Amino acid sequence: MLGFFIGASAFIHQDGTRFRLHLMGLQIVLCSHFILMDTWITALACGISALRSFASTRTLSTLVMLFFIALLWVLGLPPLEQHYELLTLFGASVAPWALFKTQGIITIPFS
């Protein structure tokens, strides 16, 4: 539940840098959770996500973004068993793009 509240509260930040740092905090909490559960692959994935979020606060480099996307595919392709599981990799590839190529959060007022 703590992770859920940390993740949901990240969206209160309209500033992109604060949002990224908040996401990094969530990913560190999740990484710790998965280490305690002895699920090392999932903990590694959360750790990489935390590094990705941190890196996006320091640089918006396309090369760094491509590194994290390539890392995702290199680590994600070998364990695939069904072709539809590729959708997960495509979906997960959007996150690095969004972190490195967009700024802030757009709010749409309800009226």
C-alpha positions in Angstrom: 0.0 0.0 0.0 2.9 2.4 0.7 4.2 1.9 -2.8 0.7 2.6 -4.2 0.4 5.9 -2.3 4.0 7.0 -3.2 3.3 6.2 -6.9 -0.1 7.9 -7.0 1.2 11.0 -5.2 3.9 11.5 -7.8 1.3 13.0 -10.1 0.8 16.0 -7.8 4.0 17.4 -9.2 3.6 19.4 -12.4 7.4 20.0 -12.6 9.1 17.2 -14.6 12.2 17.0 -12.4 10.3 16.6 -9.2 8.0 14.0 -10.8 11.0 12.0 -12.0 12.6 12.1 -8.5 9.4 11.1 -7.0 9.2 8.1 -9.4 12.7 7.2 -8.5 11.7 7.1 -4.8 8.8 4.8 -5.7 11.1 2.5 -7.7 13.6 2.3 -4.8 10.8 1.4 -2.4 9.6 -1.3 -4.9 13.1 -2.6 -5.4 13.5 -3.0 -1.6 10.1 -4.7 -1.5 11.1 -7.2 -4.2 14.5 -7.9 -2.5 12.7 -8.7 0.7 10.5 -11.1 -1.3 13.6 -12.7 -2.8 12.6 -11.9 -6.4 15.9 -10.7 -7.7 14.9 -10.3 -11.3 12.0 -7.9 -10.5 14.2 -6.1 -8.0 16.8 -5.6 -10.8 14.2 -4.3 -13.1 13.0 -1.8 -10.5 16.6 -0.8 -9.8 17.2 -0.1 -13.5 14.0 1.9 -13.6 15.2 4.0 -10.7 18.6 4.6 -12.4 16.6 5.6 -15.6 14.5 8.1 -13.7 17.6 9.5 -12.0 19.5 9.8 -15.3 16.5 11.6 -16.9 16.9 14.3 -14.2 20.5 14.9 -15.2 20.4 14.6 -19.0 17.8 14.5 -21.8 20.3 12.8 -24.1 18.8 10.7 -26.9 21.8 8.3 -26.6 21.1 7.7 -22.9 17.4 7.2 -23.7 18.3 4.6 -26.4 20.7 2.9 -23.9 17.8 2.3 -21.5 15.5 1.1 -24.3 18.2 -1.2 -25.6 18.8 -2.5 -22.1 15.1 -3.2 -21.7 15.0 -5.2 -24.9 18.3 -7.1 -24.2 17.0 -8.2 -20.8 13.4 -8.6 -21.8 13.6 -10.7 -25.0 15.3 -13.9 -23.7 12.6 -14.9 -21.2 9.7 -14.4 -23.6 7.7 -17.5 -24.3 4.7 -16.1 -26.3 4.6 -13.6 -29.1 2.0 -11.5 -27.4 4.4 -10.8 -24.6 6.2 -8.5 -27.0 3.5 -6.0 -26.2 4.9 -5.6 -22.8 8.3 -4.6 -24.2 6.7 -2.2 -26.7 4.7 -0.6 -23.9 7.7 -0.4 -21.5 9.7 1.3 -24.2 7.4 4.3 -24.0 8.5 5.1 -20.5 12.1 6.0 -21.3 11.0 8.1 -24.3 8.5 10.0 -22.0 11.1 10.6 -19.3 13.8 11.8 -21.6 11.8 13.7 -24.3 8.9 15.3 -22.4 8.7 18.0 -19.7 6.0 18.6 -17.0 2.5 17.2 -16.7 -0.3 18.7 -18.7 -3.5 19.1 -16.7 -6.9 19.2 -18.3 -9.5 21.1 -16.3 -12.8 19.4 -15.9 -15.6 21.7 -17.0 
